Amino acid sequence: MLYDKDNWGPAPSNWTRPHLLGLEDLSAEEITLLLDLANRFRNDVLDSPDNKRKIPLLVGKAIVNLFFENSTRTRTSFGLAGRRLGADVVDFSAATSSLSKGETIVDTAKNIQSMGIDGVVVRHVCPGAPQLLAKNLKNCAVVNAGDGTHEHPTQALLDLLTIRRRLGSLQGLSVALVGDISHSRVARSNIFALLKLGAKPIVCGPSTLVSHYWEALGVRVSHSLDDILPEVDVFNLLRIQFERQVVRPFPSIREYAHLYAMNSERLARCKKDALILAPGPINRGVEITPDVADGPQSLILEQVTNGVAVRMAALWATLTAAERNAQ
Ligand code: NCD
């Protein structure tokens, strides 16, 4: 039984998915359930007044971090989340693995599973890699930590949790995702979740990086940050994903920053309490200037703290659902 000794309670029985692959298919109720759970982990465990920042809900479980793409905060965050729940967490490094000897990702994962693991956290450059593992692994939870340009569900959940903790609800909020929307899995997961929870997302950036395709889903598209400044409640400033671009989408970084960087002059034209988010890594001087990144309206480091809570929620919910399904 996955009850803890301090009356934490059972895993939510209305969460039935053994995998968290994206937010596109989740209902508003499922997203809210994960946010509520994460909020509880944040308040009762991470901010525990007696500093007991561990809760033994996944003792005896083993989780492997399968990261085939670079990562600092996401991998560390998942690792910490698993350990805070009492699980054993093993890091797998693509650079030193047998993949370089020609092994497929499914064979690698099946071999790791044969050692007895309960959960896989996967980041991969190919969209769909987590789905492939979910199909091929038995009785094992799969959590997507970012698949190419497709989805990054836990990043969007931590963005939403950060907004919700500050403003109470997402309903009716104007949330601008600014930057490289075309290559951003963070933007896609955010858009799906924001729409489901009643927020009004705007995607903003140069026309080479922001498609009007999003309008079909009810998202507003703007190519001028200056135009939308006065009406937005939350700005989520996304990094230009140079590593995914085949051709340069604008003449120079200086020109991009001139038109789209959030700086103190632009911030002064925003609502007084507008919030500043960024998934990180941030490029100071490109999408955000240092004074804004480090200023009082910035919640960038708060997002990172909430990330651990969200990943605790995702791991607990999926691993317990996988265990239930196996019975
Ligand atoms: C994001 C990612 O990897 O997609 N970062 C993250 O998870 N912390 C965004 C980015 O790389 O710009």
Boltz pocket constraint, residues with backbone or C-beta under 6 A from the ligand:
constraints:
  - pocket:
      binder: B
      contacts: [[A, 70], [A, 73], [A, 74], [A, 145], [A, 146], [A, 148], [A, 152], [A, 155], [A, 185], [A, 186], [A, 238], [A, 239], [A, 279], [A, 280], [A, 281]]
      max_distance: 6.0
